Amino acid sequence: MPRRSTRSRSRGRAEPVASPKTPKTPKSTKKAVPAKPEMQFKDGDEVMARWPGSSLFFKAKISFVREDDDEYDVEYENGTVYTIKAKDVYKQQSVILKKASRGRSKSRGRSPARVKVTKKVASPDQTDSAQPEEKEEKEEKEQAKVEKVEKSKVERGLKAETPTRASARIAAKAISEGFSDDETEKIKLAPNPELPDARGKKKGWSFEWVWALLFMLMGPAILVSLHTLCQSGCKIGVPALSTDYKTYLDRDSFILLFSFNLLLDVLSFVPIGAIVNGRRMNGFLTLMSLLAVVPVLVHYKVPLGIVKKKYFTLMTSSIILSTLSSIVAYIMSRWSAKSNLNPKGNTGNPLVDLFNGREMNPRFFGLDLKLQTLRFSMIALAVLNVVLVTDNIVSSGFKVSPTLILAASFQIMYALDAMFFEEYFFQSHDAMNSGLGLSLISSYSFFPFLPTLTTTYLVNNVVVLPWYYLVAIGLMNALGYVIFRSSETQRCEFAKNPNNPKLAHLETLTTAGNKKLVVSGWWGLVRHPNYLGEILISWSWVLPAGLNALVPYYLPVMTTLMLVVRTHQINQRNKRKYGAAWNSYSEKVKSNIIPLVY
């Protein structure tokens, strides 16, 4: 299946979380601007960094500094890269681990690389007063204990222990004071942070490149296969793929699609609309302007049938254009600021980096390329439907097909909603956590050509359904839209401002990190109400086609499966992140997506 081609706009969004209310301070004439914390380390510094999910520290090197987030990207000795909070990174000489000095011991078994756990380092005066012989004798005894323990472990065949989550109290004490002898028994030192369940990414040619290459090829192959099947009735079967390259390459289609993309870029500079995060929010105006042009084209008898005629090559052109855009983004990222780089897209493996994207939020001549990708996806979806339906009505002597109008209207409304609330895109998983790579670009570029499979099928085939069947589909879409939009609005507005008076009626639950979870409203019915809305909407898009054409059902089936998988992942992540608060919420709200069912 295409990598995230069935992307929902809510995918990857966790439950609404916000920081707690801050106490009111006396009003003053000037607002105090908090100073940014000064970063202690710079690129290339050797440090000791905490291994995520544990209280253990290991040698690492600063890859780059994220000043805005107060974080460092660190690379451990085994090549694993993590983004670590600044408070979990320390100088090597300030941590509790230090190498054992060889001294003048006669022991042959001592290794210069062996480390030991010591108490807090003594002051300079105390060090000077100690006798050298006593220090050497003490070091030899301690080293002999370490060697004895290691030897007994080897003899018993014990494996090295992996990092485990320890209490915050012990970890804090270890950082500030050092471990005492009894504390070393509670917190074990892992010999190497290379764990089978490590969440970090290794630099270099790891096995991940195989998956990246697989999804690069699988996405276009499935999309082409679906459209090939729909050229002969949209029935399930083995697609008869053409071996002639001219079937997939069409200069006019590529120019048309490229010109459409360029037009969207130009219209984004129109100085109308609010500015959010430094971006002009005029996507809705752009969409309405393009839809208003369609009646003008009909009046001047511009042949709109070119879209229907070249629909297949427009789809293949989107594959080519998305691939070229990904390569350009990959090259441009070489001159990007390090604070804007994507850790998942900087592995050193060109295939993985191209797929995941090296840069988080690239801009080109003032354009937010990630936001423009979303606009292309939604505006193209609406324009394709309007042009296909309009051409069908005009060419058929103004005969109207209810099923065609219903299916196209649902998709157009979805696109209008996305553009009207486009500022909420900045609260999405894609905007905050995904790099601009082939995975993201292709998923948005392919998306308009998945729902419109239903539209093209209804254009080429007359499907008649009972009126009550159409009414039921309409109610399903309306219910899905109400659930999706209201839950998304609650989530995004709460994330922006938890003190919003419009959200005062929502019940919240304070987590261990002094953040809040919304546990009422739609979020008190199921844990992921936005996913429920997405599923209802996607199924309502294809039901007007009936059951004779099953290929368009690929979209809602894959959307449902992907959201179920995503639900499980988010639940696990929230359980680790919020602990007891998430467990309490889960006991209160037992259903994930469908009440009393799942």
C-alpha positions as CSV (number, residue, x, y, z in Angstrom):
1,M,0.0,0.0,0.0
2,P,1.3,3.5,-0.6
3,R,3.2,4.9,2.4
4,R,0.6,6.9,4.3
5,S,-1.3,7.6,1.1
6,T,-4.5,7.0,3.0
7,R,-3.4,9.7,5.4
8,S,-6.0,11.2,7.6
9,R,-5.6,14.8,8.7
10,S,-5.8,13.8,12.3
11,R,-3.3,10.9,12.1
12,G,-0.5,11.1,14.6
13,R,-2.3,13.5,16.9
14,A,-2.3,12.6,20.5
15,E,-5.0,13.4,23.0
16,P,-5.3,17.2,23.7
17,V,-2.6,18.1,26.1
18,A,-1.7,21.5,27.5
19,S,0.5,23.0,30.2
20,P,-1.2,23.9,33.4
21,K,-2.4,27.4,34.1
22,T,0.3,29.8,35.3
23,P,-0.4,31.9,38.3
24,K,-1.4,35.5,37.6
25,T,1.3,38.1,38.3
26,P,0.7,41.8,39.1
27,K,0.2,43.9,36.0
28,S,3.1,46.1,35.0
29,T,3.6,48.6,32.2
30,K,6.2,46.4,30.5
31,K,6.0,42.7,29.9
32,A,8.9,40.7,31.0
33,V,10.4,38.7,28.1
34,P,11.9,35.5,29.4
35,A,15.4,35.1,28.3
36,K,16.3,32.0,26.3
37,P,18.4,29.5,28.3
38,E,22.0,29.6,27.2
39,M,23.1,26.3,25.8
40,Q,26.1,24.9,27.6
41,F,27.5,22.8,24.8
42,K,28.2,23.2,21.1
43,D,28.6,20.8,18.2
44,G,31.3,18.2,18.6
45,D,31.5,18.4,22.4
46,E,32.1,15.2,24.3
47,V,29.5,14.7,27.0
48,M,27.7,12.2,29.1
49,A,24.0,11.8,28.0
50,R,21.2,10.0,29.7
51,W,19.9,7.0,27.8
52,P,16.1,7.6,27.2
53,G,13.8,5.8,29.5
54,S,16.5,5.1,32.1
55,S,18.7,6.8,34.6
56,L,21.9,5.6,32.9
57,F,24.5,7.9,31.3
58,F,26.8,7.1,28.4
59,K,29.5,8.8,26.5
60,A,28.2,10.7,23.6
61,K,29.0,13.6,21.2
62,I,26.8,16.6,20.5
63,S,25.5,16.3,16.9
64,F,23.8,19.7,16.8
65,V,22.1,22.1,19.2
66,R,18.4,22.9,19.2
67,E,18.3,26.2,21.1
68,D,14.6,26.9,20.6
69,D,13.6,23.6,22.2
70,D,16.4,23.5,24.8
71,E,17.6,20.1,23.4
72,Y,20.6,18.5,22.0
73,D,20.9,15.8,19.3
74,V,23.5,13.4,20.7
75,E,25.3,10.5,19.1
76,Y,26.3,7.6,21.4
77,E,29.4,5.6,21.0
78,N,27.5,2.8,19.1
79,G,26.2,5.3,16.5
80,T,22.6,5.7,18.0
81,V,21.2,9.2,17.7
82,Y,18.7,10.7,20.1
83,T,17.2,14.1,20.8
84,I,17.9,14.7,24.5
85,K,16.7,17.5,26.9
86,A,19.5,19.8,27.9
87,K,19.1,18.9,31.6
88,D,20.0,15.3,30.8
89,V,23.4,16.2,29.2
90,Y,26.5,16.8,31.4
91,K,30.2,17.3,31.1
92,Q,32.2,14.0,31.2
93,Q,34.2,15.2,34.2
94,S,31.0,16.1,36.2
95,V,29.3,12.8,36.1
96,I,29.6,9.9,38.4
97,L,31.6,7.6,36.0
98,K,35.4,7.9,35.6
99,K,38.1,5.6,34.4
100,A,40.2,3.7,36.8
101,S,43.7,4.9,37.0
102,R,46.4,2.2,36.3
103,G,48.7,3.5,39.1
104,R,51.5,1.2,39.8
105,S,49.5,-1.9,40.4
106,K,51.1,-5.3,39.5
107,S,47.7,-6.7,38.5
108,R,47.9,-8.1,35.0
109,G,44.2,-8.3,34.5
110,R,43.5,-4.6,34.7
111,S,42.1,-3.0,31.6
112,P,42.5,0.7,30.9
113,A,39.0,0.8,29.5
114,R,37.4,-0.6,32.6
115,V,35.3,1.9,34.6
116,K,34.3,1.9,38.2
117,V,31.7,3.6,40.4
118,T,33.1,6.0,43.0
119,K,31.9,8.3,45.6
120,K,31.8,12.1,45.2
121,V,35.2,13.4,44.3
122,A,37.1,14.8,47.2
123,S,38.1,18.5,47.5
124,P,41.7,19.5,46.4
125,D,42.8,20.0,50.0
126,Q,41.7,16.5,51.0
127,T,43.5,15.1,47.9
128,D,46.7,16.7,48.8
129,S,46.7,15.5,52.3
130,A,46.2,11.8,51.3
131,Q,49.2,9.6,51.2
132,P,50.0,8.2,47.7
133,E,50.5,4.7,49.0
134,E,47.1,4.7,50.7
135,K,45.4,5.9,47.5
136,E,47.1,3.3,45.4
137,E,46.3,0.5,47.8
138,K,42.6,1.7,48.0
139,E,42.4,1.8,44.2
140,E,43.8,-1.7,43.8
141,K,41.3,-3.1,46.3
142,E,38.4,-1.5,44.6
143,Q,39.6,-2.6,41.2
144,A,40.1,-6.1,42.5
145,K,36.4,-6.1,43.6
146,V,35.2,-5.0,40.2
147,E,37.3,-7.7,38.5
148,K,36.0,-10.3,40.8
149,V,32.4,-9.4,40.2
150,E,33.0,-9.3,36.4
151,K,34.7,-12.7,36.5
152,S,31.9,-14.3,38.5
153,K,29.4,-12.9,36.0
154,V,31.3,-14.5,33.1
155,E,31.7,-17.8,34.9
156,R,27.9,-17.9,35.6
157,G,27.1,-16.9,32.0
158,L,25.2,-13.8,33.0
159,K,24.4,-11.4,30.2
160,A,25.0,-7.7,30.5
161,E,21.9,-5.9,31.9
162,T,20.1,-3.5,29.8
163,P,19.0,0.0,30.9
164,T,15.7,0.0,32.8
165,R,13.5,2.9,34.1
166,A,14.6,3.9,37.6
167,S,13.0,6.3,40.0
168,A,13.5,10.0,39.5
169,R,14.7,10.4,43.0
170,I,17.6,8.0,42.5
171,A,18.5,9.5,39.2
172,A,18.6,13.0,40.6
173,K,20.7,11.9,43.5
174,A,23.2,10.1,41.3
175,I,23.6,13.3,39.2
176,S,24.1,15.7,42.1
177,E,26.1,13.5,44.6
178,G,27.3,10.4,42.9
179,F,26.5,6.8,43.8
180,S,27.3,5.3,47.2
181,D,28.3,1.7,47.4
182,D,24.7,0.5,48.2
183,E,23.2,2.6,45.4
184,T,25.4,0.9,42.8
185,E,23.4,-2.3,43.5
186,K,20.1,-0.6,42.7
187,I,21.1,1.0,39.4
188,K,23.1,-1.2,37.0
189,L,25.4,0.2,34.4
190,A,24.8,-1.2,30.9
191,P,28.0,-2.0,29.1
192,N,26.6,-0.8,25.8
193,P,23.3,1.1,24.9
194,E,22.8,-1.0,21.8
195,L,19.4,-2.5,22.7
196,P,17.0,-4.5,20.5
197,D,14.1,-2.1,21.5
198,A,16.1,1.1,21.2
199,R,14.1,4.0,19.9
200,G,17.1,5.9,18.5
201,K,18.3,5.6,15.0
202,K,21.8,4.6,13.9
203,K,23.8,6.5,11.4
204,G,24.9,4.6,8.4
205,W,23.5,1.8,6.2
206,S,21.2,0.0,8.7
207,F,18.4,-2.3,7.7
208,E,16.0,0.6,7.6
209,W,17.0,1.5,4.0
210,V,15.3,-1.7,2.8
211,W,12.0,-0.5,4.2
212,A,12.5,2.9,2.8
213,L,13.2,1.5,-0.7
214,L,10.2,-0.9,-0.4
215,F,7.7,1.9,0.4
216,M,9.2,4.1,-2.3
217,L,8.4,1.5,-4.9
218,M,5.2,0.1,-3.3
219,G,3.3,3.4,-3.2
220,P,3.4,4.3,-6.9
221,A,2.9,0.6,-7.9
222,I,-0.3,0.3,-5.9
223,L,-1.6,3.7,-7.1
224,V,-1.0,2.8,-10.7
225,S,-2.5,-0.7,-10.3
226,L,-5.7,0.8,-8.8
227,H,-6.2,3.2,-11.6
228,T,-5.4,0.5,-14.2
229,L,-8.2,-1.7,-12.7
230,C,-10.6,1.2,-12.8
231,Q,-10.0,1.7,-16.5
232,S,-11.9,-1.5,-16.9
233,G,-14.8,-1.3,-14.4
234,C,-13.0,-1.0,-11.0
235,K,-13.4,-4.7,-10.4
236,I,-10.9,-6.6,-8.3
237,G,-8.4,-8.6,-10.3
238,V,-4.9,-8.7,-11.6
239,P,-4.1,-5.3,-13.3
240,A,-2.9,-5.5,-16.9
241,L,0.0,-3.1,-16.6
242,S,1.3,-1.7,-19.8
243,T,5.0,-2.1,-20.6
244,D,5.0,1.0,-22.9
245,Y,6.5,4.0,-21.1
246,K,4.4,6.3,-23.2
247,T,1.3,5.0,-21.3
248,Y,2.7,6.7,-18.1
249,L,4.5,9.7,-19.5
250,D,2.6,12.6,-21.0
251,R,4.1,16.1,-21.5
252,D,0.8,17.9,-21.5
253,S,-0.3,16.3,-18.3
254,F,3.0,17.1,-16.5
255,I,2.9,20.7,-17.7
256,L,-0.7,21.1,-16.6
257,L,0.0,19.7,-13.1
258,F,3.2,21.7,-12.7
259,S,1.4,24.9,-13.8
260,F,-1.3,24.2,-11.2
261,N,1.3,23.8,-8.5
262,L,3.0,27.0,-9.6
263,L,-0.3,28.9,-9.6
264,L,-0.9,27.8,-6.0
265,D,2.5,29.1,-5.0
266,V,1.9,32.5,-6.6
267,L,-1.6,32.8,-5.0
268,S,-0.1,32.1,-1.6
269,F,1.5,35.6,-1.7
270,V,-1.9,37.3,-1.9
271,P,-2.0,39.6,1.2
272,I,-5.4,38.5,2.4
273,G,-5.9,36.3,5.5
274,A,-4.6,36.1,9.0
275,I,-0.9,35.4,9.7
276,V,-0.3,32.3,11.8
277,N,3.3,31.2,12.7
278,G,4.6,33.7,10.1
279,R,2.4,32.1,7.3
280,R,-0.4,33.8,5.5
281,M,-3.6,31.8,5.9
282,N,-5.2,32.3,2.5
283,G,-5.7,28.7,1.4
284,F,-9.5,28.9,1.6
285,L,-9.5,32.1,-0.5
286,T,-7.3,30.4,-3.1
287,L,-9.7,27.4,-3.3
288,M,-12.8,29.5,-3.6
289,S,-11.2,31.6,-6.3
290,L,-10.3,28.6,-8.4
291,L,-13.7,27.1,-8.0
292,A,-15.3,30.4,-9.1
293,V,-13.2,30.2,-12.3
294,V,-14.9,26.9,-13.4
295,P,-18.3,28.6,-14.5
296,V,-16.3,31.1,-16.5
297,L,-14.5,28.3,-18.3
298,V,-17.8,26.8,-19.1
299,H,-19.2,30.1,-20.4
300,Y,-16.3,30.5,-22.8
301,K,-16.5,26.8,-23.8
302,V,-13.1,25.8,-22.6
303,P,-12.8,22.0,-23.0
304,L,-12.9,20.7,-19.4
305,G,-12.9,17.2,-20.8
306,I,-9.1,17.2,-20.9
307,V,-9.1,16.4,-17.1
308,K,-11.2,13.2,-17.7
309,K,-9.2,12.3,-20.8
310,K,-5.8,12.7,-19.1
311,Y,-6.8,11.7,-15.6
312,F,-4.5,8.6,-15.6
313,T,-1.4,10.5,-16.8
314,L,-2.2,13.3,-14.4
315,M,-1.9,10.7,-11.7
316,T,1.4,9.4,-13.1
317,S,2.6,13.0,-13.4
318,S,2.0,13.5,-9.7
319,I,4.2,10.5,-9.0
320,I,7.0,12.0,-11.1
321,L,6.6,15.5,-9.6
322,S,6.5,14.3,-6.0
323,T,9.8,12.3,-6.6
324,L,11.5,15.4,-8.2
325,S,10.3,17.6,-5.4
326,S,11.7,15.2,-2.8
327,I,15.1,15.2,-4.5
328,V,15.1,19.0,-4.6
329,A,14.2,19.2,-0.9
330,Y,17.0,16.7,-0.1
331,I,19.5,18.9,-2.0
332,M,18.3,22.1,-0.5
333,S,18.6,20.7,3.0
334,R,22.4,20.7,2.7
335,W,22.2,24.5,3.3
336,S,19.7,24.3,6.1
337,A,20.2,25.4,9.6
338,K,21.0,22.6,11.9
339,S,18.2,23.5,14.3
340,N,15.7,22.8,11.4
341,L,17.1,19.3,10.6
342,N,15.0,16.1,11.1
343,P,16.9,13.5,13.2
344,K,15.0,10.7,11.4
345,G,16.2,12.1,8.1
346,N,19.9,12.6,9.0
347,T,21.0,9.0,9.4
348,G,23.8,9.2,6.8
349,N,21.9,6.8,4.5
350,P,20.8,8.7,1.4
351,L,17.7,6.4,0.8
352,V,16.4,6.8,4.4
353,D,17.2,10.5,4.4
354,L,15.4,11.1,1.1
355,F,12.4,9.1,2.3
356,N,12.0,10.7,5.7
357,G,13.2,14.2,4.7
358,R,16.3,15.9,6.1
359,E,14.6,19.2,6.9
360,M,11.6,19.7,9.2
361,N,10.1,23.0,7.9
362,P,11.9,24.2,4.8
363,R,11.1,27.5,3.3
364,F,11.8,28.7,-0.3
365,F,11.5,32.4,-1.2
366,G,9.1,32.8,1.8
367,L,7.0,29.8,0.9
368,D,6.3,27.2,3.6
369,L,6.9,24.1,1.5
370,K,5.1,21.7,3.9
371,L,2.1,23.9,4.1
372,Q,2.1,24.2,0.2
373,T,2.1,20.4,0.0
374,L,-1.1,20.3,2.1
375,R,-2.7,23.0,0.0
376,F,-1.9,21.1,-3.3
377,S,-3.5,18.0,-1.8
378,M,-6.8,19.5,-0.7
379,I,-7.3,22.1,-3.5
380,A,-6.5,19.5,-6.2
381,L,-9.1,17.1,-4.6
382,A,-11.8,19.8,-4.8
383,V,-10.8,21.1,-8.3
384,L,-10.7,17.5,-9.8
385,N,-14.2,16.8,-8.5
386,V,-15.7,20.1,-9.6
387,V,-14.2,19.8,-13.1
388,L,-15.2,16.1,-13.6
389,V,-18.8,16.7,-12.4
390,T,-19.2,19.9,-14.4
391,D,-17.9,18.3,-17.6
392,N,-20.2,15.3,-17.1
393,I,-23.3,17.5,-16.6
394,V,-22.5,19.7,-19.6
395,S,-21.6,16.8,-22.0
396,S,-24.7,14.8,-21.0
397,G,-27.1,17.6,-21.7
398,F,-27.4,18.8,-18.1
399,K,-28.5,15.4,-16.8
400,V,-27.6,15.0,-13.1
401,S,-26.6,11.8,-11.4
402,P,-27.6,11.9,-7.7
403,T,-24.9,9.4,-6.7
404,L,-22.2,11.3,-8.6
405,I,-23.3,14.6,-7.0
406,L,-23.4,13.0,-3.5
407,A,-19.9,11.4,-3.7
408,A,-18.3,14.5,-5.2
409,S,-19.9,16.9,-2.7
410,F,-18.6,15.0,0.3
411,Q,-15.0,15.3,-1.1
412,I,-15.4,18.9,-1.9
413,M,-16.7,19.7,1.6
414,Y,-13.8,17.8,3.1
415,A,-11.3,20.0,1.1
416,L,-13.1,23.2,2.0
417,D,-13.0,22.3,5.7
418,A,-9.3,21.6,5.5
419,M,-8.5,25.0,4.0
420,F,-10.9,26.9,6.2
421,F,-9.2,25.5,9.3
422,E,-5.7,25.3,7.7
423,E,-4.1,26.9,10.7
424,Y,-4.8,23.7,12.7
425,F,-2.3,22.0,10.4
426,F,0.5,23.4,12.6
427,Q,-0.9,21.2,15.4
428,S,-0.7,18.0,13.4
429,H,1.8,15.2,13.6
430,D,3.0,15.9,10.1
431,A,3.8,19.6,10.8
432,M,5.5,19.0,14.1
433,N,7.2,15.6,13.8
434,S,7.7,14.7,10.1
435,G,10.4,15.9,7.7
436,L,9.7,17.0,4.2
437,G,10.7,13.9,2.4
438,L,9.3,11.5,-0.2
439,S,7.1,9.9,2.4
440,L,5.3,13.1,3.2
441,I,5.3,14.7,-0.2
442,S,4.1,11.5,-2.1
443,S,1.3,10.9,0.5
444,Y,-0.2,14.3,0.0
445,S,0.4,14.3,-3.8
446,F,-1.2,10.8,-4.2
447,F,-4.2,11.6,-2.0
448,P,-6.4,13.5,-4.5
449,F,-6.2,10.5,-6.9
450,L,-7.6,8.0,-4.3
451,P,-11.1,9.5,-3.4
452,T,-11.6,10.5,-7.1
453,L,-11.5,6.9,-8.1
454,T,-15.1,6.9,-7.0
455,T,-15.9,10.1,-8.9
456,T,-14.4,8.8,-12.2
457,Y,-16.2,5.5,-11.8
458,L,-19.5,7.3,-11.4
459,V,-18.7,9.5,-14.3
460,N,-18.2,6.5,-16.6
461,N,-20.9,4.3,-15.1
462,V,-24.5,5.1,-14.1
463,V,-25.3,3.8,-10.6
464,V,-28.9,4.1,-9.3
465,L,-29.5,3.6,-5.6
466,P,-32.8,4.0,-3.6
467,W,-33.4,7.4,-2.1
468,Y,-33.3,6.1,1.5
469,Y,-29.9,4.6,0.8
470,L,-28.6,8.0,-0.3
471,V,-30.2,9.6,2.8
472,A,-28.4,7.1,5.1
473,I,-25.1,7.8,3.4
474,G,-25.6,11.5,3.8
475,L,-26.4,11.1,7.5
476,M,-23.2,9.0,7.9
477,N,-21.1,11.7,6.3
478,A,-22.8,14.4,8.4
479,L,-22.3,12.5,11.6
480,G,-18.6,11.8,10.8
481,Y,-18.0,15.4,9.9
482,V,-19.6,16.7,13.1
483,I,-17.5,14.3,15.3
484,F,-14.3,15.0,13.4
485,R,-14.6,18.8,13.3
486,S,-15.8,19.3,16.8
487,S,-13.2,17.0,18.4
488,E,-10.4,18.4,16.2
489,T,-11.4,22.0,17.1
490,Q,-11.4,21.1,20.8
491,R,-8.0,19.4,20.6
492,C,-6.3,22.2,18.6
493,E,-7.8,25.1,20.5
494,F,-6.9,23.5,23.8
495,A,-3.4,23.0,22.6
496,K,-3.1,26.6,21.6
497,N,-4.7,28.1,24.8
498,P,-5.9,25.9,27.6
499,N,-7.4,28.9,29.3
500,N,-9.8,29.6,26.4
501,P,-13.2,30.5,27.9
502,K,-14.9,28.5,25.2
503,L,-13.3,25.3,26.6
504,A,-14.0,26.0,30.3
505,H,-16.7,23.3,30.4
506,L,-14.2,20.6,29.5
507,E,-13.0,18.3,32.3
508,T,-9.3,17.8,32.5
509,L,-6.9,15.4,34.3
510,T,-3.5,16.6,35.5
511,T,-0.6,14.3,34.6
512,A,2.7,13.6,36.4
513,G,4.4,16.2,34.2
514,N,1.9,18.9,35.3
515,K,0.2,18.8,31.9
516,K,-3.5,18.2,31.3
517,L,-5.6,15.7,29.4
518,V,-9.1,16.5,28.2
519,V,-11.3,13.7,29.5
520,S,-14.8,15.0,28.7
521,G,-16.8,16.0,25.7
522,W,-16.0,13.8,22.7
523,W,-12.9,12.7,24.5
524,G,-15.0,11.3,27.3
525,L,-16.9,9.1,24.8
526,V,-13.9,7.5,23.1
527,R,-10.1,8.0,23.3
528,H,-9.8,9.0,19.7
529,P,-13.0,10.6,18.5
530,N,-11.3,12.4,15.6
531,Y,-10.4,8.9,14.2
532,L,-14.0,7.9,14.4
533,G,-15.0,10.9,12.4
534,E,-12.3,10.2,9.8
535,I,-13.5,6.6,9.3
536,L,-17.2,7.6,8.9
537,I,-16.2,10.2,6.3
538,S,-14.0,8.0,4.3
539,W,-16.6,5.2,4.0
540,S,-19.3,7.7,3.0
541,W,-17.2,8.7,0.0
542,V,-17.3,5.3,-1.6
543,L,-20.7,3.9,-0.7
544,P,-22.5,5.9,-3.5
545,A,-20.6,3.7,-6.0
546,G,-22.5,0.6,-4.8
547,L,-21.0,-2.8,-4.4
548,N,-20.2,-3.7,-8.0
549,A,-17.0,-1.6,-8.0
550,L,-14.8,-2.7,-5.1
551,V,-11.5,-1.0,-6.1
552,P,-12.5,2.4,-4.6
553,Y,-13.0,0.7,-1.3
554,Y,-9.2,0.5,-1.0
555,L,-9.2,4.0,0.6
556,P,-11.7,3.4,3.5
557,V,-10.4,-0.1,4.2
558,M,-6.7,1.1,4.5
559,T,-7.7,4.2,6.4
560,T,-9.5,2.1,9.0
561,L,-6.6,-0.3,9.3
562,M,-4.0,2.4,9.6
563,L,-6.0,4.3,12.2
564,V,-6.5,1.1,14.3
565,V,-2.7,0.5,14.2
566,R,-2.1,4.2,15.0
567,T,-4.5,4.0,17.9
568,H,-2.5,1.2,19.5
569,Q,0.8,3.1,19.0
570,I,-0.6,6.3,20.6
571,N,-2.0,4.4,23.5
572,Q,1.4,2.8,24.2
573,R,3.1,6.1,23.9
574,N,0.7,7.9,26.1
575,K,1.0,5.2,28.7
576,R,4.7,5.7,28.9
577,K,4.4,9.5,28.8
578,Y,1.6,10.1,31.2
579,G,1.8,7.0,33.4
580,A,-0.9,6.8,36.1
581,A,-2.9,9.6,34.6
582,W,-3.3,7.8,31.4
583,N,-4.3,4.6,33.2
584,S,-7.0,6.5,35.1
585,Y,-8.3,7.9,31.9
586,S,-8.3,4.5,30.2
587,E,-10.3,3.0,33.1
588,K,-12.9,5.8,32.6
589,V,-13.0,5.7,28.8
590,K,-12.6,2.1,27.7
591,S,-13.3,2.4,24.0
592,N,-10.7,3.6,21.5
593,I,-12.7,4.5,18.4
594,I,-16.2,3.0,18.4
595,P,-18.2,3.2,21.7
596,L,-18.8,-0.2,23.3
597,V,-17.2,-1.9,20.3
598,Y,-13.5,-1.0,20.0
